Amino acid sequence: MRLNSLAVHAGRDNMGIAHVPSIDLSTTYRTPVLDEATDNIDAMAQGHQPINNPIYQRLHNPTVDRLEKAMSALEGSEASVSFASGMAAVTGSLLAAKMVGSHVIAVRPIYGGTDHLLACGILGLDVSWATADDVGSHIRPETAMILCETPANPTLALIDIEDIVSQAGDVPVLVDSTFATPVLQKPLMHGATLVLHSGTKFLGGHGDVMAGIVSCSEEWARRLRQVRILTGGNLHPQAAYTVHRGLQTLSIRVRSAQENARYLVERLLDHPAVEQVLYPELSSCDPKGLVGRQLAGGGTMIGLVLKEGYAAAREAMSAVQLFTPAVSLGSCDSLIQHPAGLTHRIVEEEARASGGITAGLLRLSIGLEDPEDLWFDLERALSREELALSAK
Ligand SMILES: Cc1ncc(COP(=O)(O)O)c(C=O)c1O
């Protein structure tokens, strides 16, 4: 089956006569045959799936398992392991890496939470920051993982996954593909070892559920499950159901919002308040020609650098009426936010500056509204900002 069919059907087999999967909310399961229960515990303690009894919701849940199977189908992976949020998935991946070695390499820019998690040292990992071109020179015998994001949050910077993989040699590469979704990018096909999504974004798709998911080999999945069992970052079955349902419309949502984004990019390029538009399909943003080769389209996220910096960004955030001024992304409705002030505020100032996270940068997540209405709102908000500035 192709992606659109998989998105609708994957993880939905063995449902009996039901048309949609049921939600199993049990926190515990009956264990009348102790020897059998013990075998299940032993299997799961080593990161395997249960043999025939989940025992306890933190160890395994059938509803969550359905979502994981669906994501494996979409990403083309042997296995997937879900978590309570994208950050729980990042933490779980880093702790799984720690089972292998003490050093990780990360490429900026990345989501502010991930950046801070690595920079603050709470996980006790030794972290090297690299540019996409010099990842190879940071590799040591104890390097357990290379972590990168493409398109990157918030600048939409693109990374050539195959290039990172070739520099990595035997070192596993984790790609946060949240901005692309499996509709536009399949990192494992380009040699990545693990692909991570904040399911809170496009996968859920309606701004009403938090989740994180990692797709990878069964060997990595076993490490991730072991970490999840111990740290308790498991996804609630109700949330898993909601994300799984979101997958059914993922492709149509991403493609439709992408059309809207393209429409807005064309117009924003000519707006007098705008210094630069950041969008993967613009040649200025894709010097390596990755759109078409790695990324099937520019996606639904736009970066906007305003000529008048912070004051203009603040004005635009308060002037929008159809866009919601809020962090997050990938909902049906359009959002606008200021990375330096919000999502990436926690990132060291120097790293923000070198990563292009400037005071005049706004990040737009384009939704499914009518593009004319979105443009009307944006154009008015940016022009109001012009009026306000010229009045000063
Ligand atoms: C690229 C990326 N990765 C990970 C995360 C963390 O996800 P969550 O908010 O679900 O913990 C985010 C959140 O914005 C993100 O944008």
The ligand as an SDF file (V2000), in Angstrom:
LIG
                    3D

 16 16  0  0  0  0  0  0  0  0999 V2000
   10.7770   19.8960   16.1240 C   0  0  0  0  0  0  0  0  0  0  0  0
   10.2350   19.6030   17.4890 C   0  0  0  0  0  0  0  0  0  0  0  0
   10.6670   18.5250   18.1570 N   0  0  0  0  0  0  0  0  0  0  0  0
   10.2110   18.2260   19.3910 C   0  0  0  0  0  0  0  0  0  0  0  0
    9.3000   19.0510   20.0280 C   0  0  0  0  0  0  0  0  0  0  0  0
    8.8110   18.6970   21.3970 C   0  0  0  0  0  0  0  0  0  0  0  0
    7.5120   18.1830   21.2940 O   0  0  0  0  0  0  0  0  0  0  0  0
    6.4180   18.2530   22.4790 P   0  0  0  0  0  0  0  0  0  0  0  0
    6.0190   19.6770   22.6110 O   0  0  0  0  0  0  0  0  0  0  0  0
    5.3510   17.3380   21.9740 O   0  0  0  0  0  0  0  0  0  0  0  0
    7.0760   17.7550   23.7250 O   0  0  0  0  0  0  0  0  0  0  0  0
    8.8200   20.1840   19.3770 C   0  0  0  0  0  0  0  0  0  0  0  0
    7.8450   21.0710   20.0410 C   0  0  0  0  0  0  0  0  0  0  0  0
    7.5410   22.1320   19.5600 O   0  0  0  0  0  0  0  0  0  0  0  0
    9.3110   20.4740   18.0790 C   0  0  0  0  0  0  0  0  0  0  0  0
    8.8920   21.5500   17.4000 O   0  0  0  0  0  0  0  0  0  0  0  0
  1  2  1  0
  2  3  1  0
  2 15  2  0
  3  4  2  0
  4  5  1  0
  5  6  1  0
  5 12  2  0
  6  7  1  0
  7  8  1  0
  8  9  2  0
  8 10  1  0
  8 11  1  0
 12 13  1  0
 12 15  1  0
 13 14  2  0
 15 16  1  0
M  END
$$$$
